[in-house]
Amino acid sequence: MWREARAQFFKMATTSGQVRRAKGAYERMKGEAIELQLECGEYAARARAAGGDFFTARRRVLEANRQQEKLGILRDEIRLLAQQSEM
């Protein structure tokens, strides 16, 4: 059975037209792949930039939360001192 398959494989003939069509399809696919690679590179660059913006914003929010916490502590201390001075 494998000998038959092998013999049929070697009997196959490829015409020059088939080669040209295959080469044309290859070149089209190659061009499409290059375009897709460029698009993906641009998308990745935008994603990296957006990621950087996200982490910058996150850091600012965390800093603002810490500052708010500090202000809350100071407010509580001021209230306590105000209450103590009224007594």
Secondary structure, DSSP 8 states (H G I E B T S, - for coil): -HHHHHHHHHH----HHHHHHHHHHHHHHHHHHHHHHHHHHHHHHHHHHHHHHHHHHHHHHHHHHHHHHHHHHHHHHHHHHHHHHH-
